[in-house]
Amino acid sequence: MAGLTLYDKLWQSHLVEERDDGSALIYIDRHLTHEVTSPQAFEGLRLAGRRPWRRDANIAVPDHNVPTESAERLGGVAGILDPVSRLQVQTLDENCAEFDIVEIPINDVRQGIVHVVGPEQGITLPGVTLVCGDSHTSTHGALAALAHGIGTSEVEHVLATQCLLAQKMKNLQVRVSGRLGTGVTAKDLALAIIGQIGTAGGTGFAIEYAGEAIEALSMEGRMTLCNMSIEAGARVGLIAVDDTTIDYVRGRPYAPTGELWDRAVAAWRGLHSDPDAVFDRVVELRAEDVKPQVTWGTSPEMVAPVDGVVPDPDAMDSPGRAESVRRALEYMGLTAGMPIRDIRPDRVFIGSCTNSRIEDLRAAAAVVKGRRVAASVKQALVVPGSGEVKKQAEAEGLDRVFLDAGMEWREPGCSMCLAMNADKLGAGEHCASTSNRNFEGRQGAGGRTHLVSPAMAAAAAIAGHFIDVRELTEA
Amino acid sequence: MMQKLTVHEGLVVPMDRANVDTDLIIPKQFLKSIKRTGFGPNLFDNLRYLDEGEPGQDCSQRPINPEFPLNFPRYQGASILLARENFGCGSSREHAPWALADYGFRCVIAPSFADIFYNNCFKNGILPVVLPAAVVDDLFAVLYASEGYTLTVDLREQVVIAPDGRRWSFAVDGFRKERLLEGLDDIGITLKSADAIRAYEARWREQSPWLFGGFDRPVS
């Protein structure tokens, strides 16, 4: 019998019941909740007279709507200026109180983007099943947790039953040999993978990332990579447990301690694919081939290396693809054949569940240190992923580096990644963004997003156009 | 109780672009609602109207985009959306199927769907039907050429039937089909397995006690 993949092991260890009709009940260890996709689920419980199955598996944190301006943030929930955003955050507070769910409130130092907070607090642990009403829940797979986004009906289902009605996914291994070059990050790797397999390439699959380049990544880098799995169509991204994982989890607030820690680590050491495991599909890349990436279109697969050019739809074989590219170029206000370097961002956003961890901020700060944001850039926002990240960055003086360069240093939240709060693009504005989606209107109606790594966003802020970050750092 | 779907005959409207993401289906500003209903007027908001939509607006007073098919007189009352590959990609927001259902859609036909969206549809009385790309191409051509074009989608028989009698069968998972046919509530069904869940939980607690501490204890 063939060995098991990491995904197979996680699935099997959480299988409550398999049914003849192809469905299964999977037990959920961790359920994270935020304000946007939960109100209707709590309302459903209320209407049916149900209570959470296991309150201690749940934790909530507001992130999508929270203001990031310090002045507005000081007023807490009551101080949120947008009444609709305020009501949504208030509703989360009220629902957590009514259903007895632990909440990290808006101005707690631990508050932040749910996918930053989970691993940081030790809520996310290797070997758990973890769900959240947010597609970027794939982030937590960096800790070998079976983690994925769910809809609001499923949020209610998990609250009421501690289980998810699920179907087993197929296994896709992405093997990355060699080492990423200097200045090339997990974000560039993620975009290069999506460029290769497409935004639907991972549909129906759980992706496991493996190979030398993956083993060399920090936990922050692994989270960035797993985070972007959903942009390749895969709900789940996974990386096996190794010393990097164990070292990261050790000492986290909610991580086990003492004898329980030893027992947990012993169990976690088995969280890898067996050598003879069979994957339904394998994709291979060479890390050395990956250059810093910049998206030019309205889908994450519309991506090119920074020394590349905007493609020409007329040169494409597939009429469907040509039409998509033509529409994207029109929306983005770009012309075929234009060098990526000639794209000039009006704003720069460093943040989001993809790239707002301490390593991301360090990388951006290293580029901007001692430099000034180009005059043509209207705004360069740096939004830490959590209060803890903010505190750490300030202890290292990174906030001063950003402020001295003419950037803004904000309070933690999702911010301009999806512009549910006040941080957004104006129509027609280009943004160098470390977030995950360049969809039409994602960062504000008519806004034009270019996805990049934190170092590349910082380099674009300084140069006023996209530039290979290595030109700035290796000069 | 979810709306059942057994056989549905309805007017078809085209959504002729690939990779339609859930941001496009329902833009983020409408996600601030704490309700499950009322999203229909803002379905495809960025494409449907010429101005920038805000929550709580009276959409009947807004300037509509005359070039967007959903606004064409011939497609008014449509309940079947004909779409391209990877429909519903991106965000997990269930507001997307809520908006489609609120508008009156019961079925989306496409060559492929994104996973989370596909799953969310079944929870909201919408049937996503996967047909081969060549068939979908053909349906687009016929739809553009024929005003008042309707299709019949029969979930019991798992078949799409055209007015000229052509039929295309489609696959659907047994458990999803059953629930949609009956309009069953997933939670009610799962709770019938409460004993199995408790038994699993007891074993798992024994095996992984560190997962049962909760998050109450103060953080140092």
Interface residues (C-beta under 8 A of the other chain):
Chain A: H14 V16 E17 R19 D21 G22 S23 L25 Y27 D29 V36 T37 P39 Q40 E43 A48 R50 W53 R54 R55 D56 A57 I59 H64 N65 V84 S85 L87 Q88 T91 V102 R110 Q121 I123 L125 G127 V128 G133 D134 S135 G149 I150 G151 T152 S153 E154 E156 H157 A160 T161 Q162 C163 L165 Q167 T199 A200 T203 G204 I230 E231 G233 R235 P253 Y254 P256 L260 W261 R263 A264 A267 S299 G320 E323 S324 R327 L418 A419 M420 R437 F439 E440 G441 R442 A445 G446
Chain B: R17 A18 N19 D21 D23 L24 P27 K28 Q29 L31 K32 S33 I34 K35 R36 N46 E52 P55 G56 R84 E85 N86 C89 G90 S91 S92 R93 E94 P97 S112 A114 D115 I116 N119 N120 K123 N124 D173 G174 F175 E178 D186 I187 T190 L191 S193 A194 A196 I197 Y200 E201 W204 Q207 S208 P209 W210 L211 F212 G213 G214 F215 D216 V219 S220
